[in-house]
Amino acid sequence: MRPQLLAVIAAPLCYSGFLSAQTDNEAEKLSALEEVVVTAQKRETTLQSTPATVAALDGAELASRNAVTLQDLNSLLPNTHVGEEGLRLEFAIRGVSNGSASAGGDASVAVHTDGVYTEGTGALFYDLERVEVIYGPQGTFYGRNATGGAINVISRKPDYKEFAADFSYTRGNYSQDLTRALINAPLIEDTLALRLAVVAEDREGYNINTFDGARENSSDDAERWSARLSLGYQPRHDLSITLRGTFNEVDGVGGGEVPNAHIQVVDPLTGEVLAPLPANLASLTAEQIRQNRDDPRAFPTFFAGKTSLEEYAYNIAVQWQLENMVVNYIGGISNTDAGGGAGARLFSSSQIPSIPKSVTDQYSNELRLTSNTNGDWQWVVGLFQYQSERSSKILVESGNLADILQPISVDIDTRAFDAEATAVFSSVSFQASENLSLRAGARHSRDKKSISQTTTVISDPLLALIFDIPEVLVRLNDNESDFDNFDWMLGSEYQFNADQMLYFSASTGYKAGGLNGSNASSLTFDQEQVLAFELGSKNKFLDGRLILNSALFAYDYEDYQVNTRDPVTLDGIVTNTDGADFSGAEVSWMFSHNQLLLSGGLAYLDANFKNDTVVFDSTLGREVDVSGLRLPKAPRWSATLGAEHTWEAAPLKGSIKLKADLYFEAETYLSFTPLTNLQDERVDVQDSYSRLDLSLGYENAGRDYLIELFVTNVTDEEIMTGYSQVDAGFARFNFSPPKTYGARFNVRL
């Protein structure tokens, strides 16, 4: 790691006494930054006292940044990536990602909504208390599938004392209509309260379908809504019960990759051009090629795709405060019926699209006992149970409706994936001296996965219907696998004073192995394990008006999982590599002076495959040596810088707030294996870029209403967030939103 960077990271550790000794004659006029409470380590602690790297964004800040889903975290935090693949999200924290979760595999970042593990299908942000992003492996507290980190989405609880209503409407370009509304009603004061929150968004696609020029048939659109009903019951002062029921619905075309007619991909060994293929390129008009050159989001697509999702989720949270401990129970159950997300059909109206469908049922339970005393010993003990049942059906066609000589053949691929997980975990800390505390943790996990798959082939559906030809079952597979793992954590904190802390941790993490579809030549893949180290510092200076935090980290991954394709069938599978090494450093700060708030973060990351590592590349049709190569979604540098100033406007009887946020990211690779052109240059790469967001708002003195204007991605940067594959003769890429702007009106009662 570069010596200059180490000096920057070490500065707050070595000189913590210098700034804390400074005084300001006008200190009384300056506001200290508010303490933020998080639950990153399964108990309530302040952000500054938590011995880990945690970022917390409150609901009001997310709304002011026009953040609608988890994908909008991309430009808010360094070393954080959220992409999209169909109806699933792909996460990378500090560069750790295997791609999106597949049916047989799991993501590297554990997402929890109100304490319940979810698979991150892109639920909307509304009526949130905060979103927590926890950096680094979380083997002890979150267990399975948190080898990269964890994200907690926490909604607001019912208020037992005051009636409240809130309505917000946003009108933006791309015909965006975004509405959020809530009502909170105490039914019995201090005992029973009801809270209802609703959100709906409708927006044209960011991508441009030049087949007919209509945005109504363009991907990366939004047609979704969600509602959450919460009931809070507090029969006595030490017992509270919160019930939540949530419904999510997503329709429209959905997110999708865009083929590119100008990015060239060649086989570096043979020089063969793999994309764009001349025959496929010839099917485009000169005008369509020009449009794609001017705007890589523009491409002709006959069938852009179809998305549909309905999800019902219910959870219960019980907190019972006893004399020496707090008992917490969180239970969740959900049903998700999803369809679509299929690849687009580019050229021929005679082709039938392949439409995947899946139904997923999830159940989870967690019971925690947490110490509630002021003694030297503090502890957490918990039990966790999880079960997932997913059935999927994919119709895959071949042939051509317009050609009688090419009869349609339909494969109906039916798969049932079941997963069960149980764990017991514990964490204990001991105050060894006035300044030093020691902590340790452990978690024992068991995972069981099973698959049952059949493929039914109908050679010609029309003839089968007329002559009653039976379906032919050609493949059948039943398989299961079990995994058993023990994770540990050791750490310490040294508190120089009430405002400066140094912490260290060493820990392990684990992601379960699993099963690929029966078509794959490799039916199973092994569990992934990581050994992680982190040294950090948390500091408050200038009477709490300056926060300066830093961290150094290093991870050693064995059997690192990646999403790739089967060498024989080209089906999507998960496979293990020899491993990967990650190391880096981060600094974050926040400063308040009168009505000015400054914030920022800087992250350095070095992430590479280990030596003797190969990954199959479906584009080249062979294994590729990736030894020592940089991993995708792992920029060497990323940074944020924010400035916010509030002016009291007496003539307007309110205040005016101006906000500016800048995000920078260095060159980023998008694929595990390199794609090159004839000049031997990588093309699966997003060049370094900066993104600027601006907002200007007015709020009346009584805080009853707010009017806000916003512009995101002011300079309209074309930012690629992912590469999928070469298909139909073209390389395909995903993009983050282009320049957007609009106005938001918020009224509160």
C-alpha positions in Angstrom: 0.0 0.0 0.0 1.3 3.5 -0.9 3.2 5.2 2.0 1.4 8.5 1.3 -2.0 6.8 1.9 -0.8 5.2 5.1 0.2 8.6 6.3 -3.3 10.0 5.6 -4.9 7.1 7.4 -2.6 7.2 10.4 -2.9 10.9 10.9 -6.0 10.9 13.1 -4.6 8.0 15.1 -1.3 9.7 15.9 -2.5 13.3 16.4 -5.9 12.8 18.1 -4.9 14.9 21.0 -4.0 17.9 18.9 -7.4 18.9 17.5 -9.3 18.0 20.6 -7.2 20.6 22.5 -8.3 23.4 20.2 -10.9 25.9 21.3 -13.2 28.3 19.5 -14.5 31.5 21.0 -17.8 31.1 19.1 -18.3 27.5 20.1 -21.7 28.3 21.6 -22.9 29.4 18.2 -21.9 26.2 16.4 -24.0 23.1 16.4 -22.4 19.7 17.2 -23.2 16.8 14.9 -26.1 14.6 16.0 -25.3 11.2 17.4 -26.5 8.4 15.0 -27.7 5.2 16.6 -27.2 2.0 14.6 -27.8 -1.7 15.1 -24.9 -3.0 12.9 -23.7 -5.4 15.7 -27.1 -6.6 16.8 -27.5 -4.1 19.6 -28.1 -0.3 19.7 -24.8 1.6 19.7 -23.8 5.1 18.4 -22.1 5.2 15.1 -18.9 6.6 16.7 -18.7 3.9 19.4 -19.2 1.0 17.0 -15.9 -0.8 16.3 -16.5 -1.3 12.6 -16.8 0.7 9.4 -20.5 1.6 9.1 -22.3 4.2 7.0 -25.8 5.3 7.9 -28.1 7.3 5.7 -31.4 8.5 7.1 -34.7 8.5 5.2 -34.9 12.3 4.8 -31.4 12.4 3.2 -32.3 9.6 0.8 -35.5 11.4 -0.2 -33.7 14.7 -0.8 -31.2 12.8 -3.1 -34.2 11.3 -5.1 -33.0 7.8 -4.0 -35.7 5.3 -4.8 -34.0 1.9 -4.5 -30.8 0.3 -3.2 -29.2 1.0 -6.6 -29.1 4.7 -5.8 -26.5 4.0 -3.1 -24.0 3.8 -6.0 -23.3 7.6 -6.0 -23.7 8.1 -2.3 -20.9 6.0 -0.8 -17.4 5.1 -1.9 -16.5 1.4 -2.2 -20.2 0.5 -2.7 -21.7 -0.9 -5.9 -25.3 -2.0 -6.5 -26.1 -3.2 -10.0 -29.0 -4.9 -11.6 -29.5 -8.2 -13.4 -33.1 -8.9 -14.3 -35.1 -8.7 -11.1 -32.1 -9.3 -8.9 -29.6 -6.9 -7.6 -25.8 -7.4 -7.7 -23.9 -6.0 -4.7 -20.2 -5.3 -4.2 -18.8 -3.8 -1.0 -15.0 -3.1 -1.1 -15.0 -4.9 -4.4 -16.3 -8.2 -3.0 -18.9 -9.7 -5.3 -19.6 -12.9 -7.2 -22.3 -11.2 -9.4 -26.0 -11.4 -8.6 -27.4 -14.2 -6.5 -28.4 -17.2 -8.6 -31.0 -19.8 -7.8 -28.3 -22.2 -6.5 -26.0 -19.6 -5.2 -26.1 -16.5 -3.0 -24.9 -12.9 -3.1 -21.8 -11.8 -1.1 -23.7 -9.0 0.7 -26.5 -9.9 3.2 -29.5 -7.5 2.9 -31.9 -7.3 5.8 -35.2 -5.4 5.9 -36.3 -4.7 9.4 -34.0 -7.5 10.6 -35.3 -10.1 8.1 -32.9 -11.5 5.5 -34.1 -10.8 2.0 -32.6 -11.5 -1.4 -32.6 -7.9 -2.6 -35.1 -7.7 -5.4 -35.0 -3.9 -5.4 -37.8 -2.8 -2.9 -38.6 0.9 -3.0 -37.3 3.3 -0.4 -40.1 5.0 1.6 -40.9 5.9 5.2 -37.4 4.8 6.3 -35.6 5.5 9.5 -32.2 4.8 8.0 -30.2 2.5 5.7 -27.0 1.0 7.3 -24.1 -0.2 5.1 -21.7 -2.4 7.1 -18.3 -2.8 5.4 -16.3 -6.0 5.4 -17.1 -9.7 6.3 -19.7 -10.1 9.0 -19.3 -13.8 9.9 -20.2 -13.5 13.6 -23.3 -11.3 13.5 -24.8 -12.0 10.1 -23.3 -15.4 9.2 -24.0 -16.9 5.8 -23.6 -14.7 2.7 -22.1 -11.7 4.4 -18.5 -12.2 3.2 -18.6 -8.8 1.6 -20.7 -7.0 4.2 -24.3 -6.3 5.1 -27.0 -3.8 4.3 -29.8 -3.0 6.8 -33.0 -1.3 5.6 -34.9 -0.1 8.6 -38.4 1.4 8.3 -40.0 3.7 10.8 -42.0 2.3 13.7 -45.5 3.4 14.7 -45.5 6.4 17.0 -47.7 5.9 20.1 -48.1 9.5 21.0 -48.8 11.8 18.0 -50.9 11.7 14.9 -48.9 12.4 11.7 -49.5 12.5 8.0 -47.0 13.1 5.2 -47.5 13.4 1.5 -44.7 13.8 -1.1 -44.9 14.1 -4.9 -42.0 14.2 -7.3 -42.3 15.1 -11.0 -39.2 14.5 -13.1 -38.0 14.2 -16.6 -38.6 10.8 -18.4 -42.2 11.4 -17.3 -41.4 10.4 -13.7 -44.3 10.4 -11.2 -43.2 9.5 -7.7 -45.6 9.6 -4.9 -45.0 8.8 -1.2 -47.6 9.0 1.5 -48.0 7.9 5.1 -50.3 8.2 8.0 -49.6 7.5 11.7 -52.5 7.1 14.1 -52.2 6.4 17.9 -55.2 4.2 18.6 -54.6 3.9 22.4 -52.1 6.4 23.7 -48.8 4.8 24.7 -50.2 1.4 23.9 -51.5 0.8 20.4 -50.6 2.6 17.1 -51.1 2.1 13.4 -48.9 3.3 10.6 -49.6 3.0 6.8 -47.1 4.0 4.2 -47.4 3.9 0.4 -45.1 4.6 -2.5 -45.7 4.5 -6.3 -43.4 5.3 -9.2 -44.1 5.4 -12.9 -41.4 6.4 -15.4 -40.4 5.9 -19.0 -37.3 3.9 -19.8 -33.9 5.4 -19.7 -32.9 3.3 -22.6 -34.1 4.2 -26.1 -35.7 1.5 -28.4 -34.9 2.7 -31.9 -36.9 -0.1 -33.4 -40.0 2.1 -33.3 -38.6 5.1 -31.4 -41.1 4.7 -28.6 -40.0 4.9 -25.0 -43.1 3.0 -24.0 -41.3 -0.1 -25.2 -37.9 0.8 -23.7 -36.1 -1.0 -20.9 -34.8 0.4 -17.6 -38.3 1.9 -16.9 -40.2 2.0 -13.7 -43.8 0.8 -13.1 -44.0 -0.2 -9.4 -45.7 0.5 -6.1 -45.5 -0.7 -2.6 -47.5 -0.4 0.7 -46.6 -1.2 4.3 -49.0 -1.5 7.2 -47.4 -1.5 10.7 -49.1 -2.1 14.0 -47.3 -1.3 17.2 -48.5 -2.7 20.5 -46.9 -1.8 23.9 -48.9 -3.4 26.7 -46.4 -2.2 29.3 -43.3 -0.1 29.4 -40.8 -3.0 29.1 -42.6 -4.9 26.2 -43.2 -3.8 22.6 -44.5 -5.8 19.6 -44.4 -4.5 16.0 -46.2 -6.3 13.2 -45.6 -5.3 9.6 -47.2 -6.4 6.4 -45.7 -5.3 3.0 -46.9 -5.7 -0.5 -44.6 -4.9 -3.5 -45.6 -5.0 -7.2 -43.3 -4.4 -10.2 -44.5 -4.3 -13.9 -43.3 -2.7 -17.1 -40.3 -3.7 -19.3 -37.9 -3.7 -16.4 -34.1 -3.1 -16.3 -32.1 -4.5 -19.1 -28.7 -4.5 -20.7 -28.2 -2.7 -24.0 -26.4 -4.3 -27.0 -23.6 -2.1 -28.5 -22.8 -1.9 -32.2 -19.4 -0.2 -31.8 -17.6 -2.0 -29.0 -15.5 -4.6 -30.6 -14.6 -7.9 -29.0 -12.0 -10.3 -30.5 -10.4 -13.6 -29.5 -6.9 -12.6 -28.5 -5.5 -15.9 -29.6 -7.0 -16.2 -33.1 -7.9 -12.6 -33.9 -11.5 -13.6 -34.7 -14.0 -10.9 -34.3 -16.7 -12.0 -31.9 -18.7 -8.8 -31.7 -20.2 -7.1 -33.5 -20.7 -9.9 -36.0 -21.0 -8.5 -39.6 -24.2 -10.5 -40.3 -25.9 -9.1 -37.3 -24.6 -5.6 -37.8 -26.0 -5.7 -41.4 -29.5 -6.1 -40.0 -29.3 -2.6 -38.5 -29.9 0.5 -40.6 -27.3 3.2 -40.9 -29.4 5.5 -38.8 -29.7 2.9 -36.0 -26.0 2.4 -36.0 -25.5 6.2 -35.8 -28.0 6.5 -32.9 -26.1 3.8 -31.0 -22.8 5.6 -31.5 -24.2 8.9 -30.3 -26.0 7.3 -27.3 -25.0 3.8 -26.2 -28.5 3.5 -24.6 -30.1 3.5 -28.0 -30.6 0.2 -29.8 -33.4 -1.4 -31.9 -35.3 -4.1 -30.0 -38.4 -5.8 -31.3 -39.3 -7.3 -27.9 -37.6 -5.4 -25.1 -38.8 -7.8 -22.4 -41.5 -8.0 -19.7 -41.2 -7.8 -16.0 -43.8 -8.8 -13.3 -43.3 -9.2 -9.6 -45.8 -9.6 -6.7 -44.4 -10.0 -3.2 -46.1 -10.3 0.2 -43.9 -10.0 3.2 -44.9 -10.2 6.9 -42.7 -9.8 10.0 -42.9 -9.5 13.7 -40.5 -7.9 16.1 -40.7 -8.4 19.8 -38.6 -6.6 22.4 -38.8 -7.5 26.1 -36.6 -5.5 28.5 -35.8 -7.6 31.6 -33.7 -6.4 34.6 -30.4 -7.6 33.2 -31.0 -8.4 29.6 -33.1 -7.5 26.5 -34.9 -10.3 24.6 -35.4 -9.7 20.9 -37.3 -12.0 18.5 -37.7 -11.3 14.8 -39.7 -13.5 12.5 -40.4 -13.1 8.9 -42.4 -14.9 6.1 -42.6 -13.8 2.4 -44.0 -15.0 -0.9 -42.6 -13.7 -4.2 -44.0 -14.5 -7.6 -41.7 -13.1 -10.3 -41.7 -13.3 -14.0 -39.8 -11.8 -16.9 -36.4 -10.4 -16.9 -35.8 -12.3 -20.1 -33.3 -11.3 -22.6 -34.6 -9.0 -25.4 -35.3 -10.2 -28.9 -33.5 -7.9 -31.3 -34.6 -8.4 -34.8 -37.4 -10.7 -35.9 -41.1 -10.4 -35.0 -41.4 -14.1 -35.7 -39.4 -15.1 -32.6 -41.0 -16.1 -29.4 -39.4 -14.6 -26.3 -38.2 -16.9 -23.5 -40.1 -16.1 -20.3 -38.8 -17.2 -16.9 -41.1 -17.6 -14.0 -40.3 -18.2 -10.3 -42.1 -18.5 -7.0 -40.1 -18.1 -3.8 -41.3 -18.7 -0.2 -39.0 -17.6 2.6 -39.2 -18.1 6.4 -36.8 -16.9 9.0 -36.6 -16.6 12.8 -34.0 -15.0 15.0 -33.9 -14.9 18.8 -31.4 -12.7 20.6 -30.5 -12.2 24.3 -28.5 -9.0 24.9 -27.0 -7.8 28.2 -28.5 -4.7 29.6 -26.2 -3.7 32.5 -23.4 -1.2 33.0 -20.9 -3.8 34.1 -17.5 -4.7 32.6 -19.0 -7.6 30.7 -21.4 -7.1 27.8 -22.7 -9.9 25.6 -25.1 -11.1 22.9 -26.3 -14.6 22.3 -28.6 -15.6 19.4 -30.2 -18.4 17.4 -31.0 -18.1 13.7 -33.1 -20.2 11.4 -33.9 -19.7 7.7 -35.7 -21.6 5.0 -36.2 -20.8 1.3 -38.3 -22.8 -1.2 -38.0 -21.6 -4.8 -39.6 -23.1 -7.9 -38.8 -21.8 -11.4 -40.0 -22.5 -14.9 -38.3 -21.3 -18.0 -39.7 -21.7 -21.5 -36.9 -21.9 -24.1 -37.9 -21.9 -27.7 -36.1 -22.5 -31.0 -37.4 -22.3 -34.6 -39.4 -19.6 -36.4 -43.1 -18.9 -36.4 -42.9 -17.6 -40.0 -41.1 -20.6 -41.5 -43.0 -23.9 -41.6 -39.7 -25.7 -42.3 -38.4 -24.6 -38.9 -41.0 -26.1 -36.5 -41.0 -24.7 -33.0 -39.3 -26.8 -30.2 -40.1 -25.8 -26.7 -38.1 -26.8 -23.6 -40.0 -26.3 -20.3 -37.2 -26.3 -17.7 -38.6 -26.7 -14.1 -36.4 -26.4 -11.1 -37.0 -26.5 -7.4 -34.3 -25.1 -5.1 -34.6 -25.5 -1.4 -32.3 -24.0 1.2 -32.2 -24.4 5.0 -29.9 -22.7 7.4 -29.4 -22.7 11.2 -26.9 -21.0 13.3 -26.0 -20.1 16.9 -23.9 -17.1 17.6 -22.4 -15.1 20.5 -20.4 -12.0 21.1 -18.8 -10.9 24.4 -16.8 -7.8 25.4 -14.8 -7.2 28.5 -13.7 -3.8 29.9 -10.1 -4.8 30.8 -9.2 -1.3 32.0 -10.5 2.3 31.9 -9.4 2.7 28.3 -9.1 -0.9 26.9 -11.8 -3.3 26.1 -11.5 -6.8 24.5 -14.1 -8.7 22.6 -14.6 -12.1 21.0 -17.4 -13.7 19.0 -18.2 -17.0 17.4 -20.9 -18.5 15.1 -21.6 -22.0 14.1 -23.6 -22.4 10.9 -25.2 -25.3 9.1 -26.6 -25.0 5.6 -28.4 -27.6 3.5 -29.4 -27.1 -0.2 -31.3 -29.3 -2.6 -32.4 -29.2 -6.2 -35.0 -31.2 -8.2 -35.0 -30.5 -11.9 -36.9 -31.8 -14.9 -36.9 -30.6 -18.5 -39.9 -31.4 -20.7 -39.4 -31.2 -24.5 -42.3 -30.6 -26.9 -41.0 -30.9 -30.5 -43.9 -29.0 -32.0 -46.6 -27.6 -29.7 -49.1 -27.2 -32.6 -48.8 -30.8 -33.7 -48.8 -32.0 -30.1 -52.1 -30.3 -29.6 -53.7 -31.6 -32.8 -52.5 -35.2 -32.5 -52.3 -35.5 -28.7 -48.5 -36.2 -28.8 -47.3 -36.7 -25.3 -44.7 -34.5 -23.7 -41.2 -36.1 -23.6 -39.4 -35.9 -20.3 -35.7 -36.0 -21.2 -33.8 -35.0 -18.0 -34.4 -35.6 -14.3 -32.1 -34.7 -11.4 -32.3 -34.7 -7.7 -29.3 -33.6 -5.7 -28.4 -32.1 -2.3 -25.4 -30.8 -0.4 -24.6 -29.9 3.2 -22.2 -27.4 4.7 -21.0 -27.0 8.3 -18.9 -24.0 9.4 -17.5 -22.3 12.4 -16.6 -18.5 12.3 -14.8 -16.5 15.0 -13.9 -12.9 15.8 -11.4 -11.3 18.1 -11.0 -7.6 18.6 -10.1 -4.8 20.9 -10.8 -1.0 21.3 -8.7 1.6 23.0 -10.6 4.7 24.1 -8.1 7.6 24.4 -10.9 9.8 25.7 -14.6 10.2 25.2 -14.1 11.3 21.6 -11.2 9.2 20.2 -11.1 5.5 19.7 -8.8 3.0 18.1 -10.1 -0.5 17.2 -8.8 -3.7 15.7 -10.5 -6.9 14.6 -9.6 -10.2 13.1 -12.4 -12.5 11.9 -13.5 -15.1 9.5 -16.5 -15.2 7.2 -18.4 -17.9 5.3 -20.6 -18.2 2.3 -22.3 -21.6 1.7 -21.6 -23.7 -1.3 -24.5 -24.9 -3.4 -25.9 -26.7 -6.4 -26.0 -25.8 -10.1 -28.7 -26.9 -12.5 -28.6 -30.5 -13.7 -27.6 -29.4 -17.2 -24.3 -28.2 -15.8 -21.2 -30.3 -16.0 -20.3 -29.2 -12.5 -23.3 -29.9 -10.3 -21.9 -28.5 -7.0 -19.6 -25.8 -5.8 -17.8 -25.4 -2.5 -18.2 -22.9 0.3 -16.3 -19.7 0.3 -14.2 -18.6 3.3 -12.4 -15.4 4.2 -9.9 -14.3 6.9 -10.3 -10.6 7.5 -8.4 -7.9 9.4 -9.3 -4.3 10.1 -7.6 -1.5 12.0 -9.7 1.7 12.4 -10.0 5.0 14.2 -13.1 7.0 15.1 -12.7 10.6 16.2 -14.7 13.7 17.2 -13.0 17.1 17.3 -14.0 20.7 17.8 -16.7 20.0 20.4 -18.3 17.3 18.2 -18.5 19.5 15.1 -15.9 17.5 13.2 -16.0 13.7 12.8 -13.0 12.0 11.2 -12.9 8.2 10.8 -10.4 6.0 9.1 -9.8 2.3 8.5 -7.2 -0.1 7.0 -8.4 -3.6 5.9 -7.0 -6.8 4.4 -9.0 -9.9 3.3 -7.8 -13.3 2.2 -10.4 -15.3 0.3 -10.2 -19.1 -0.3 -12.4 -20.8 -2.9 -13.8 -17.4 -4.0 -17.1 -17.9 -5.8 -17.8 -16.3 -9.1 -20.8 -16.4 -11.4 -19.9 -17.7 -14.8 -21.2 -20.2 -17.5 -20.9 -23.9 -17.8 -18.2 -24.9 -20.4 -20.5 -27.6 -22.0 -24.0 -26.2 -21.8 -23.2 -22.5 -21.4 -25.9 -22.4 -18.6 -25.3 -19.8 -15.9 -23.5 -21.5 -12.9 -21.5 -20.7 -9.8 -17.9 -22.0 -9.6 -15.0 -21.7 -7.2 -11.6 -20.0 -8.0 -8.4 -20.5 -6.0 -9.1 -17.2 -4.2 -8.6 -13.5 -4.1 -6.8 -10.9 -2.0 -8.3 -7.5 -1.0 -6.6 -4.7 0.9 -7.3 -1.0 1.2 -7.9 2.1 3.2 -10.8 4.5 3.8 -11.2 8.0 5.3 -14.5 9.7 6.0 -15.3 13.0 7.5 -18.2 15.4 8.4 -17.9 19.0 9.6 -20.5 21.4 10.8 -20.1 25.2 11.1 -23.1 27.3 11.7 -25.4 26.6 8.8 -22.7 24.8 6.7 -22.3 21.0 6.6 -19.4 19.4 4.8 -18.9 15.7 4.3 -16.8 13.3 2.3 -15.0 10.0 1.9 -12.0 8.7 0.2 -11.3 5.0 -0.5 -8.3 3.1 -1.9 -8.8 -0.5 -2.9 -6.4 -3.2 -4.2 -8.4 -6.4 -5.2 -6.8 -9.2 -7.3 -7.3 -12.8 -8.1 -4.6 -15.1 -6.6 -2.0 -16.8 -8.8 -3.0 -20.0 -10.8 -6.6 -18.9 -11.1 -8.7 -19.6 -14.2 -12.3 -18.7 -15.0 -14.3 -20.0 -17.9 -15.2 -17.3 -20.5 -18.4 -18.1 -22.4 -17.6 -15.5 -25.1 -14.3 -17.2 -25.9 -15.5 -20.6 -25.2 -12.5 -21.6 -23.0 -10.9 -21.0 -19.6 -8.9 -17.9 -19.2 -6.0 -17.4 -16.8 -6.9 -14.4 -14.6 -4.0 -14.8 -12.1 -3.2 -11.5 -10.5 -5.9 -9.6 -12.5 -8.0 -6.9 -10.9 -11.5 -8.0 -9.9 -14.6 -6.3 -11.4 -16.5 -3.6 -9.5 -13.4 -2.8 -7.6 -12.1 0.7 -8.5 -8.7 1.6 -7.2 -10.0 5.0 -6.0 -13.4 6.3 -5.2 -14.5 9.4 -3.3 -17.4 11.5 -2.3 -17.6 15.2 -1.4 -20.8 16.9 -0.1 -21.6 20.5 0.8 -24.9 21.7 2.3 -25.7 25.3 3.4 -28.9 26.6 5.0 -30.0 30.2 4.9 -32.7 31.6 7.2 -35.0 33.5 4.9 -37.1 35.8 7.2 -39.0 37.5 4.4 -40.1 34.1 3.1 -40.8 32.9 6.7 -38.7 29.8 6.2 -35.2 28.6 5.2 -33.5 27.8 1.9 -31.1 24.9 1.6 -28.5 24.4 -1.2 -26.9 21.0 -1.6 -24.1 19.7 -3.8 -22.8 16.2 -3.9 -19.8 15.0 -6.0 -18.9 11.3 -6.6 -15.7 10.2 -8.2 -14.7 6.7 -9.3 -11.5 5.6 -11.0 -11.4 3.1 -13.9 -13.4 0.0 -13.2 -13.5 -3.4 -14.8 -16.9 -5.0 -15.4 -16.1 -8.6 -16.1 -14.2 -11.4 -14.3 -12.4 -12.2 -17.6 -10.9 -9.5 -19.8 -12.6 -8.6 -23.1 -10.2 -7.0 -25.6 -10.4 -5.5 -29.1 -8.0 -5.7 -32.0 -5.7 -3.2 -30.3 -5.5 -5.5 -27.3 -7.4 -2.9 -25.2 -9.9 -3.9 -22.6 -13.4 -3.0 -23.5 -15.2 -4.3 -20.5 -14.2 -1.2 -18.6 -15.8 2.0 -17.3 -13.3 4.9 -17.5 -12.8 7.2 -14.6 -15.7 9.6 -14.1 -17.2 12.2 -11.8 -20.9 12.7 -11.1 -22.4 15.8 -9.7 -25.8 16.1 -8.0 -27.5 19.4 -7.0 -30.6 20.4 -5.1 -32.2 23.6 -3.9 -35.1 23.5 -1.4 -37.3 25.8 0.6 -38.9 24.8 3.9 -41.3 27.0 5.9 -40.6 27.9 9.5 -43.1 25.5 10.9 -41.7 22.6 8.8 -45.2 21.9 7.4 -44.1 21.8 3.8 -41.0 21.6 1.6 -40.4 22.5 -2.1 -37.3 21.1 -3.7 -35.7 21.3 -7.1 -33.0 18.7 -8.0 -30.7 17.6 -10.8 -28.7 14.3 -10.6 -25.8 13.5 -12.9 -25.7 17.1 -13.9 -23.1 16.5 -16.7 -25.1 13.5 -18.1 -22.2 11.1 -17.7 -22.6 7.7 -19.6 -21.7 5.3 -16.7 -21.6 1.6 -17.4 -22.3 -0.5 -14.3 -22.2 -4.0 -15.7 -21.4 -6.3 -18.6 -23.5 -9.4 -19.2 -22.3 -11.3 -22.3 -21.9 -11.3 -26.0 -25.3 -12.4 -27.4 -26.8 -12.2 -30.9 -23.5 -10.9 -32.1 -23.3 -7.9 -29.8 -21.7 -7.1 -26.4 -24.3 -6.1 -23.8 -23.9 -3.5 -21.0 -25.9 -2.0 -18.2 -25.9 1.7 -17.3 -26.6 3.9 -14.3 -29.3 6.6 -14.8 -28.5 9.5 -17.1 -29.1 13.2 -16.2 -32.4 13.5 -14.3 -34.1 16.6 -12.9 -37.4 17.5 -11.4 -39.3 19.0 -8.4 -40.5 17.5 -5.2 -43.3 18.9 -3.0 -43.7 17.6 0.5 -46.5 18.5 3.0 -46.6 17.3 6.6 -49.4 17.3 9.2 
